[in-house]
Amino acid sequence: MTGDIIELFVWMWIIATAAFVPLGYFIYKYTQKNGKPFGETEPHGDSQSFVNDLAESAIHFVKSRMAKK
């Protein structure tokens, strides 16, 4: 009986540790570099991207096909 409780307690600690390690890592990184968790990052949409260019060309293609009908 006591062995089962100790085993359950150990498993709960292992699961809790695995669940909260990412949160602890994020808090650790956030407290570095003046509150920027991953250093200097660009705001979304300011940089060119192959995927964005491809999506824009696909949208333009569909709009041009719809305009011809």
ABEGO torsion letter per residue (X at the ends): XAAAAAAAAAAAAAAAAAAAAAAAAAAAAAABGGGBAAEBBBBBGABBBAAAAAAAAAAAAAAAAAAAX
